[in-house]
Amino acid sequence: MNELIRQIAQRTGIGEDKARLAAETVISFLTAKYPSMASNLDGLMQGGDSSQPARGAADRVKESMGGIFGKKTA
């Protein structure tokens, strides 16, 4: 989650507090829109950057998003 927040802040030029709010808003939206991804997104929000479960959750979210948009992830 921290990496996501840093990337949002860097790419948009907003502060980390607003970037955190943006990330939480998007994750909440995706959780509501795609309930099957909820546990993966929760894992992403709970995990730190260096924990294996967090990376696994991020990979599962990426795979799920690829499936939603009809793209295969490598």
Secondary structure, 3 states (H helix, E strand, C coil): CHHHHHHHHHHHCCCHHHHHHHHHHHHHHHHHHCHHHHHHHHHHHHCCCCCHHHHHHHHHHHHHHHHHCCCCCC
